[in-house]
Amino acid sequence: MLGRLATTANFTVADASHSRAGNRPGARADKRTWFRRLVEYLDPGPDSTDDLIETLAEAEDKQLINAESRGMLEGVLRLSEMTAGDAMVPAPRMDLLDIDAPYEVLLEQVIETAHSRFPVYEGERENIIGTLMAKDLLKLQRAPNLNFRTLLRPAAHVPESKGLNDLLRAFRINRNHMAIVVDEFGRTAGLITLEDVLEEIVGEIEDEFDSDAEAGDIFALADGTWRVAGDTPIERVAEAFDVDLARGASDGADLELSFDTIGGLIAHEMGHVPGRGERISMGGLNFVVLHTKGGAVRWFKISSPSAQHGAR
């Protein structure tokens, strides 16, 4: 108690000295009341990220901010504690283009994955020689004799330990939207995009490829296969392809259909959330994962002898 009184006394003297200084010409006026400055001195407010997050929760409870604003502000705070390694797409799940692949193969991969940018490798996947804008691939269609290498742009590389705050600043300054993440030995650890960083702040960003229109969850592809959204109801898939997915387990056993979506059913059957390119057969249908996002499968490609005649 004596210590607190002594502290208050010291503050009062300092405050009085500050007030006298404020009367001098050129001194910056402090418009806070003496009581307000005393309160701020005795209770300086949050001094850690956790304290700030608690303060944001209190602000939402008092309806000073809404839930969406609170979520974004918390994302900004946590961004300063995250690194590129925390938000990257791991190397095994990176969608890469082979510099030596035929144009038709490259075009098919671009269409299936629906990315706007791709790392390009030569020989081994570790040997990334540049990045390609998907729109630049159209130039090869108009000029087949054009050297593919002339379309490549330099690939940016960042260490796993690079903070997301610094990475976001670098993306803005250099006008890059994608970087290759390397580990401490210089090997490719993964890939990170501007969208990955922004999603840590605003949450998952949906685009037209992520749309899940109720009547548009099953699409016919030119090669006779079908593209099916991961959140399509199991009953709709079963009806469209005239199959019994309850008897579609890979080991032949009947399944307890306690899932609503085809993505949930397949993840259960595989024992994990599958990554792009993984395959499974169920109910006479062959499923290939086309696109994953946010820890879930967004699109499958389905093929089967019966599907060649068209889903209903």
KAPE-V13001 format. One record per residue. N is the residue number from 0. RES is the residue in one small letter. OMEGA is omega in whole degrees, -180 to 180 (* if undefined). Layout:
n=N res=RES omega=OMEGA
n=N res=RES omega=OMEGA
//
This chain:
n=0 res=m omega=178
n=1 res=l omega=179
n=2 res=g omega=180
n=3 res=r omega=178
n=4 res=l omega=179
n=5 res=a omega=178
n=6 res=t omega=179
n=7 res=t omega=179
n=8 res=a omega=179
n=9 res=n omega=179
n=10 res=f omega=-178
n=11 res=t omega=179
n=12 res=v omega=-180
n=13 res=a omega=-180
n=14 res=d omega=178
n=15 res=a omega=178
n=16 res=s omega=179
n=17 res=h omega=-179
n=18 res=s omega=178
n=19 res=r omega=180
n=20 res=a omega=-179
n=21 res=g omega=179
n=22 res=n omega=-180
n=23 res=r omega=176
n=24 res=p omega=176
n=25 res=g omega=-180
n=26 res=a omega=-178
n=27 res=r omega=-177
n=28 res=a omega=176
n=29 res=d omega=-173
n=30 res=k omega=177
n=31 res=r omega=176
n=32 res=t omega=179
n=33 res=w omega=-179
n=34 res=f omega=-180
n=35 res=r omega=179
n=36 res=r omega=178
n=37 res=l omega=179
n=38 res=v omega=180
n=39 res=e omega=179
n=40 res=y omega=-178
n=41 res=l omega=-180
n=42 res=d omega=-172
n=43 res=p omega=178
n=44 res=g omega=-175
n=45 res=p omega=179
n=46 res=d omega=176
n=47 res=s omega=180
n=48 res=t omega=179
n=49 res=d omega=178
n=50 res=d omega=179
n=51 res=l omega=180
n=52 res=i omega=176
n=53 res=e omega=178
n=54 res=t omega=178
n=55 res=l omega=178
n=56 res=a omega=178
n=57 res=e omega=179
n=58 res=a omega=178
n=59 res=e omega=178
n=60 res=d omega=-180
n=61 res=k omega=178
n=62 res=q omega=174
n=63 res=l omega=175
n=64 res=i omega=177
n=65 res=n omega=-175
n=66 res=a omega=-179
n=67 res=e omega=179
n=68 res=s omega=179
n=69 res=r omega=180
n=70 res=g omega=180
n=71 res=m omega=-180
n=72 res=l omega=177
n=73 res=e omega=178
n=74 res=g omega=178
n=75 res=v omega=-179
n=76 res=l omega=-178
n=77 res=r omega=180
n=78 res=l omega=-178
n=79 res=s omega=-179
n=80 res=e omega=-176
n=81 res=m omega=179
n=82 res=t omega=178
n=83 res=a omega=179
n=84 res=g omega=-179
n=85 res=d omega=-173
n=86 res=a omega=-174
n=87 res=m omega=168
n=88 res=v omega=-177
n=89 res=p omega=-176
n=90 res=a omega=-179
n=91 res=p omega=-178
n=92 res=r omega=179
n=93 res=m omega=174
n=94 res=d omega=-177
n=95 res=l omega=174
n=96 res=l omega=178
n=97 res=d omega=-178
n=98 res=i omega=-177
n=99 res=d omega=-179
n=100 res=a omega=177
n=101 res=p omega=-178
n=102 res=y omega=-178
n=103 res=e omega=179
n=104 res=v omega=179
n=105 res=l omega=-178
n=106 res=l omega=179
n=107 res=e omega=-180
n=108 res=q omega=179
n=109 res=v omega=-179
n=110 res=i omega=-177
n=111 res=e omega=-175
n=112 res=t omega=177
n=113 res=a omega=173
n=114 res=h omega=177
n=115 res=s omega=-180
n=116 res=r omega=-179
n=117 res=f omega=167
n=118 res=p omega=-180
n=119 res=v omega=-179
n=120 res=y omega=177
n=121 res=e omega=-179
n=122 res=g omega=179
n=123 res=e omega=-180
n=124 res=r omega=179
n=125 res=e omega=-175
n=126 res=n omega=-180
n=127 res=i omega=-173
n=128 res=i omega=179
n=129 res=g omega=177
n=130 res=t omega=-179
n=131 res=l omega=171
n=132 res=m omega=-178
n=133 res=a omega=-179
n=134 res=k omega=180
n=135 res=d omega=-179
n=136 res=l omega=179
n=137 res=l omega=179
n=138 res=k omega=178
n=139 res=l omega=180
n=140 res=q omega=-180
n=141 res=r omega=-180
n=142 res=a omega=-176
n=143 res=p omega=-178
n=144 res=n omega=-180
n=145 res=l omega=179
n=146 res=n omega=-178
n=147 res=f omega=-176
n=148 res=r omega=-179
n=149 res=t omega=180
n=150 res=l omega=-175
n=151 res=l omega=175
n=152 res=r omega=-179
n=153 res=p omega=178
n=154 res=a omega=177
n=155 res=a omega=179
n=156 res=h omega=177
n=157 res=v omega=177
n=158 res=p omega=178
n=159 res=e omega=-175
n=160 res=s omega=-177
n=161 res=k omega=-179
n=162 res=g omega=-179
n=163 res=l omega=175
n=164 res=n omega=180
n=165 res=d omega=-180
n=166 res=l omega=178
n=167 res=l omega=178
n=168 res=r omega=180
n=169 res=a omega=177
n=170 res=f omega=-178
n=171 res=r omega=-177
n=172 res=i omega=-176
n=173 res=n omega=-179
n=174 res=r omega=174
n=175 res=n omega=176
n=176 res=h omega=-176
n=177 res=m omega=178
n=178 res=a omega=175
n=179 res=i omega=-180
n=180 res=v omega=-179
n=181 res=v omega=179
n=182 res=d omega=-175
n=183 res=e omega=179
n=184 res=f omega=179
n=185 res=g omega=179
n=186 res=r omega=180
n=187 res=t omega=179
n=188 res=a omega=-179
n=189 res=g omega=-177
n=190 res=l omega=178
n=191 res=i omega=-179
n=192 res=t omega=176
n=193 res=l omega=179
n=194 res=e omega=178
n=195 res=d omega=-179
n=196 res=v omega=-179
n=197 res=l omega=179
n=198 res=e omega=174
n=199 res=e omega=-180
n=200 res=i omega=-171
n=201 res=v omega=-176
n=202 res=g omega=-175
n=203 res=e omega=180
n=204 res=i omega=179
n=205 res=e omega=172
n=206 res=d omega=-175
n=207 res=e omega=179
n=208 res=f omega=-179
n=209 res=d omega=-174
n=210 res=s omega=-179
n=211 res=d omega=-180
n=212 res=a omega=-172
n=213 res=e omega=-178
n=214 res=a omega=-175
n=215 res=g omega=-177
n=216 res=d omega=176
n=217 res=i omega=-176
n=218 res=f omega=175
n=219 res=a omega=178
n=220 res=l omega=-174
n=221 res=a omega=-177
n=222 res=d omega=178
n=223 res=g omega=176
n=224 res=t omega=-176
n=225 res=w omega=174
n=226 res=r omega=-173
n=227 res=v omega=179
n=228 res=a omega=-179
n=229 res=g omega=-180
n=230 res=d omega=174
n=231 res=t omega=178
n=232 res=p omega=-179
n=233 res=i omega=-179
n=234 res=e omega=-179
n=235 res=r omega=179
n=236 res=v omega=-179
n=237 res=a omega=180
n=238 res=e omega=-177
n=239 res=a omega=-176
n=240 res=f omega=177
n=241 res=d omega=180
n=242 res=v omega=176
n=243 res=d omega=-177
n=244 res=l omega=177
n=245 res=a omega=177
n=246 res=r omega=-173
n=247 res=g omega=-179
n=248 res=a omega=-177
n=249 res=s omega=180
n=250 res=d omega=177
n=251 res=g omega=-178
n=252 res=a omega=176
n=253 res=d omega=-180
n=254 res=l omega=169
n=255 res=e omega=-175
n=256 res=l omega=178
n=257 res=s omega=-179
n=258 res=f omega=-180
n=259 res=d omega=-173
n=260 res=t omega=179
n=261 res=i omega=178
n=262 res=g omega=179
n=263 res=g omega=179
n=264 res=l omega=-177
n=265 res=i omega=177
n=266 res=a omega=177
n=267 res=h omega=-178
n=268 res=e omega=-178
n=269 res=m omega=179
n=270 res=g omega=179
n=271 res=h omega=175
n=272 res=v omega=-175
n=273 res=p omega=176
n=274 res=g omega=-178
n=275 res=r omega=178
n=276 res=g omega=179
n=277 res=e omega=-173
n=278 res=r omega=175
n=279 res=i omega=177
n=280 res=s omega=179
n=281 res=m omega=175
n=282 res=g omega=-179
n=283 res=g omega=178
n=284 res=l omega=176
n=285 res=n omega=-178
n=286 res=f omega=173
n=287 res=v omega=-180
n=288 res=v omega=179
n=289 res=l omega=-170
n=290 res=h omega=175
n=291 res=t omega=179
n=292 res=k omega=177
n=293 res=g omega=178
n=294 res=g omega=179
n=295 res=a omega=177
n=296 res=v omega=178
n=297 res=r omega=-177
n=298 res=w omega=171
n=299 res=f omega=165
n=300 res=k omega=-178
n=301 res=i omega=175
n=302 res=s omega=176
n=303 res=s omega=178
n=304 res=p omega=-178
n=305 res=s omega=-178
n=306 res=a omega=179
n=307 res=q omega=-179
n=308 res=h omega=176
n=309 res=g omega=175
n=310 res=a omega=-176
n=311 res=r omega=*
//
